């Protein structure tokens, strides 16, 4: 196994873990706290953008795997 492949894999996994954690915090906050409609809408948009960002990270990783870095 190439060291560059391993480093890139750990990097992507770390980024996805950070993204998942941020989305989980938003989800928990939305479920447990009372917020006004403006904050609620902003947090929902941030969740969608966070999920989309994680999908882009995974897609980029898969593309790099296919082309061999």
Secondary structure, 3 states (H helix, E strand, C coil): CCHHHHHHHHHHHHHHHHHHHHHHHHHHHHHHCCCCHHHHHHHHHHHHHHHHHHHHHHHHHHHHHHHCC
